[in-house]
Amino acid sequence: MSVELNHRISGQGEPLILLHGLFGSLENLGGIARRLEDSWQIHALDQRNHGSSPHTSEMNYPAMAADVVAYMDSKGIDKASVLGHSMGGKVAMQVALSYPERVQSIIVADIAPVTYPPRHDAILEGMKKLDLHGVASRNAADARLAEYVEIVGVRQFLLKNLERIPEGERTQDDLMFRWRLNLPVIDAAYRNLAAAPEGSGPYEGKVLFIKGADSAYIQDKHQNTIRTLFPGAELKVIEGTGHWLHAEKADTFAALCRRFLER
């Protein structure tokens, strides 16, 4: 069953749906939204179990694609282009494979339609072990999370998911923060999220894959699978970037998206 996704709409023009990655929220693609909203109506979504969208026990790509289509139905959008980063890129691919008649084109940022080995076990373990009792600030939470997650930028990204508990909702005096995302379900469903989108394709529409040159998420060995599912796909590479290419070189990323969408 689909859920009603939290969203933010900006700009005018043909609809463009933005889908964030794992542990993220609609804010993650905010820079790209601002760069494209002059020509497209941007629909930035919090995916299920993320951001301010509902928590649900089911989490897999068919269900998440159904959420996107249900959102389109609720807004009277017959057809849209979809841009997704990482996990969001897999959701975009699932929408195209399952609902091709609803998709104008898709842009897939630094992910391939394949099953990946576990890459986030340490992060998930650290988030689960983080003791939030007595934590009065994000700096204090960061100091505790540093025991499990070494990279500062990764911790800062993860801690965006902490929210202060309103006083009226606190059940313990020493518990002031909670995770906004549905950590238990994301942890339990991680195999589903590492898996490839479902469907044998092909999706015959326009597809752009954008790879960070320093990232290993899209590899030469994935090309046959990409061509089988998306025979019209093209690939662009942004030099000097890793997996967070849309943040590291936002102007370049947005320019590639613009040229592709305007064709």
C-alpha positions as CSV (number, residue, x, y, z in Angstrom):
1,M,0.0,0.0,0.0
2,S,1.4,3.4,-1.0
3,V,1.9,6.2,1.6
4,E,1.4,9.9,1.3
5,L,4.9,11.4,0.9
6,N,6.0,14.7,2.4
7,H,7.0,17.0,-0.4
8,R,8.1,20.5,-1.4
9,I,7.0,22.1,-4.7
10,S,8.8,25.0,-6.3
11,G,9.2,26.6,-9.7
12,Q,7.0,26.5,-12.9
13,G,7.0,24.3,-15.9
14,E,6.9,20.6,-16.7
15,P,7.1,18.5,-13.6
16,L,10.4,17.1,-12.4
17,I,10.4,14.8,-9.4
18,L,13.5,14.6,-7.2
19,L,14.3,11.5,-5.1
20,H,17.0,11.5,-2.4
21,G,19.3,8.6,-1.4
22,L,19.5,6.4,1.7
23,F,19.5,8.2,5.1
24,G,18.6,11.4,3.2
25,S,15.6,13.7,2.8
26,L,14.3,16.2,0.2
27,E,16.8,18.8,1.5
28,N,19.7,16.8,0.0
29,L,18.8,17.8,-3.6
30,G,17.8,21.4,-2.6
31,G,20.7,22.9,-4.5
32,I,19.7,21.1,-7.7
33,A,16.1,22.2,-7.2
34,R,17.1,25.8,-6.9
35,R,19.2,25.6,-10.1
36,L,16.4,24.0,-12.2
37,E,13.2,25.6,-10.8
38,D,13.4,28.4,-13.3
39,S,12.4,26.0,-16.0
40,W,10.7,23.1,-14.3
41,Q,8.2,22.6,-11.5
42,I,10.2,20.8,-8.9
43,H,8.6,18.1,-6.8
44,A,11.1,17.2,-4.1
45,L,9.9,14.1,-2.1
46,D,10.8,12.5,1.2
47,Q,10.7,8.8,0.6
48,R,8.9,6.5,3.0
49,N,10.7,6.0,6.3
50,H,12.8,9.1,5.6
51,G,12.4,12.8,6.4
52,S,8.9,13.8,7.3
53,S,7.2,11.0,5.3
54,P,5.2,8.2,7.1
55,H,6.9,5.3,8.6
56,T,5.9,1.9,7.3
57,S,7.0,-1.7,7.8
58,E,7.3,-2.4,4.1
59,M,10.3,-1.1,2.2
60,N,11.3,-2.2,-1.3
61,Y,11.5,-0.6,-4.7
62,P,8.1,-1.6,-6.0
63,A,6.4,-0.1,-3.0
64,M,8.6,3.0,-3.2
65,A,7.8,3.4,-6.9
66,A,4.1,3.0,-6.1
67,D,4.5,5.9,-3.6
68,V,5.8,8.2,-6.4
69,V,3.0,7.3,-8.7
70,A,0.4,7.8,-6.0
71,Y,2.0,11.2,-5.4
72,M,1.7,12.0,-9.1
73,D,-2.0,11.0,-9.0
74,S,-2.6,13.2,-6.0
75,K,-1.2,16.2,-7.8
76,G,-2.8,15.5,-11.2
77,I,0.5,14.8,-12.9
78,D,0.0,12.4,-15.8
79,K,3.7,12.2,-16.8
80,A,6.9,13.5,-15.2
81,S,10.6,13.4,-15.5
82,V,12.3,11.8,-12.4
83,L,15.7,12.5,-11.0
84,G,17.1,10.2,-8.3
85,H,20.4,9.9,-6.5
86,S,21.7,6.6,-5.2
87,M,18.7,4.8,-3.6
88,G,16.5,7.4,-5.2
89,G,18.0,6.5,-8.6
90,K,16.9,3.0,-8.1
91,V,13.4,4.2,-7.3
92,A,13.5,6.3,-10.4
93,M,14.5,3.2,-12.5
94,Q,11.7,1.2,-10.8
95,V,9.1,3.8,-11.7
96,A,10.3,3.7,-15.3
97,L,10.2,-0.1,-15.4
98,S,6.9,-0.5,-13.7
99,Y,5.0,2.6,-15.0
100,P,6.7,3.6,-18.3
101,E,3.6,5.4,-19.4
102,R,4.0,7.8,-16.5
103,V,7.6,8.7,-17.2
104,Q,8.9,11.4,-19.5
105,S,12.5,10.7,-18.8
106,I,14.8,9.7,-15.9
107,I,18.1,10.9,-14.6
108,V,20.0,8.4,-12.4
109,A,22.8,9.9,-10.3
110,D,25.7,7.5,-9.4
111,I,23.9,4.2,-9.1
112,A,23.4,1.2,-11.4
113,P,20.4,-1.2,-11.7
114,V,22.3,-4.0,-10.0
115,T,22.5,-5.6,-6.6
116,Y,25.4,-4.3,-4.5
117,P,27.2,-6.0,-1.6
118,P,26.6,-4.4,1.8
119,R,28.2,-1.0,2.0
120,H,26.4,0.6,5.0
121,D,26.7,-2.1,7.7
122,A,29.1,0.0,9.9
123,I,26.9,3.1,9.5
124,L,23.8,1.2,10.5
125,E,25.5,-0.4,13.4
126,G,26.8,2.9,14.7
127,M,23.4,4.6,14.4
128,K,21.7,1.7,16.2
129,K,24.3,1.8,19.0
130,L,24.3,5.6,19.4
131,D,23.0,6.2,22.9
132,L,20.9,9.4,22.8
133,H,20.2,9.5,26.6
134,G,21.7,12.7,28.0
135,V,22.5,14.2,24.6
136,A,21.6,17.9,24.7
137,S,23.0,19.0,21.3
138,R,24.0,17.7,17.9
139,N,27.6,18.3,18.8
140,A,27.3,15.9,21.7
141,A,25.6,13.4,19.4
142,D,28.4,13.8,16.9
143,A,31.0,13.1,19.6
144,R,29.3,9.8,20.5
145,L,28.7,8.8,16.9
146,A,32.4,9.3,16.2
147,E,33.1,6.1,18.1
148,Y,31.4,4.2,15.3
149,V,31.6,6.5,12.2
150,E,35.0,8.0,11.6
151,I,34.4,10.3,8.6
152,V,33.2,13.8,9.8
153,G,31.1,14.5,6.6
154,V,29.3,11.2,6.9
155,R,28.4,11.9,10.6
156,Q,27.2,15.4,9.7
157,F,25.0,13.9,7.0
158,L,23.6,11.2,9.3
159,L,22.9,13.6,12.1
160,K,20.6,15.7,10.0
161,N,18.2,12.9,10.8
162,L,18.2,13.8,14.5
163,E,15.2,15.9,15.6
164,R,14.5,17.4,19.0
165,I,11.6,15.8,20.8
166,P,8.9,18.3,21.7
167,E,8.6,18.6,25.5
168,G,5.0,17.3,25.5
169,E,6.2,14.1,23.8
170,R,9.1,13.3,26.0
171,T,8.8,10.1,28.0
172,Q,12.2,10.4,29.7
173,D,13.8,13.6,31.0
174,D,17.2,12.7,29.7
175,L,16.1,11.9,26.1
176,M,15.9,15.1,24.1
177,F,16.6,13.8,20.6
178,R,15.3,11.0,18.4
179,W,15.9,9.7,14.9
180,R,13.5,11.2,12.4
181,L,14.0,8.3,9.9
182,N,12.6,4.8,10.6
183,L,16.0,3.2,11.6
184,P,14.7,-0.3,12.6
185,V,12.8,-0.8,9.3
186,I,15.7,0.6,7.2
187,D,18.0,-1.8,8.9
188,A,15.7,-4.8,8.5
189,A,15.0,-3.9,4.8
190,Y,18.6,-3.2,3.9
191,R,18.9,-6.2,1.6
192,N,15.9,-4.9,-0.3
193,L,17.6,-1.5,-0.7
194,A,20.9,-3.1,-1.9
195,A,19.0,-5.1,-4.5
196,A,18.4,-4.2,-8.1
197,P,15.2,-2.7,-9.3
198,E,12.6,-5.3,-10.3
199,G,11.6,-5.8,-13.9
200,S,13.1,-7.1,-17.1
201,G,12.5,-4.0,-19.1
202,P,13.2,-2.5,-21.4
203,Y,12.2,1.1,-20.7
204,E,12.5,2.7,-24.1
205,G,12.4,6.3,-23.0
206,K,15.2,8.9,-22.4
207,V,17.6,8.0,-19.7
208,L,20.7,9.8,-18.4
209,F,23.2,8.2,-16.0
210,I,25.6,10.6,-14.3
211,K,28.6,9.1,-12.6
212,G,31.1,10.6,-10.2
213,A,34.6,9.8,-11.7
214,D,35.9,8.8,-8.3
215,S,33.0,6.7,-7.4
216,A,32.7,2.9,-7.9
217,Y,29.0,2.6,-8.0
218,I,28.7,2.6,-11.8
219,Q,31.3,0.3,-13.3
220,D,32.1,-1.0,-16.8
221,K,30.7,-4.4,-15.8
222,H,27.3,-2.9,-15.3
223,Q,27.0,-1.6,-18.8
224,N,25.3,-4.7,-20.2
225,T,22.6,-4.6,-17.6
226,I,22.1,-0.9,-18.1
227,R,21.7,-1.4,-21.9
228,T,19.4,-4.3,-21.5
229,L,17.0,-2.4,-19.2
230,F,17.5,1.1,-20.7
231,P,18.6,0.7,-24.3
232,G,18.5,4.5,-24.9
233,A,20.6,5.4,-21.9
234,E,23.6,7.7,-22.1
235,L,26.3,8.1,-19.5
236,K,28.0,11.3,-18.4
237,V,31.0,11.4,-16.0
238,I,31.8,14.4,-13.7
239,E,35.5,14.5,-13.0
240,G,36.8,15.2,-9.5
241,T,33.7,13.9,-7.8
242,G,32.6,10.9,-5.8
243,H,29.2,9.5,-4.9
244,W,27.9,13.0,-3.7
245,L,28.5,14.5,-7.2
246,H,25.3,16.6,-7.0
247,A,26.7,18.4,-4.0
248,E,30.4,18.4,-4.9
249,K,29.9,20.0,-8.3
250,A,26.3,21.2,-8.2
251,D,26.6,23.6,-11.2
252,T,28.1,20.9,-13.5
253,F,25.5,18.4,-12.4
254,A,22.6,20.8,-12.9
255,A,23.9,21.8,-16.3
256,L,24.0,18.2,-17.5
257,C,20.5,17.7,-16.2
258,R,19.3,20.9,-17.9
259,R,20.8,20.0,-21.3
260,F,19.3,16.5,-21.1
261,L,15.8,17.7,-20.1
262,E,15.7,20.4,-22.7
263,R,16.3,18.0,-25.6
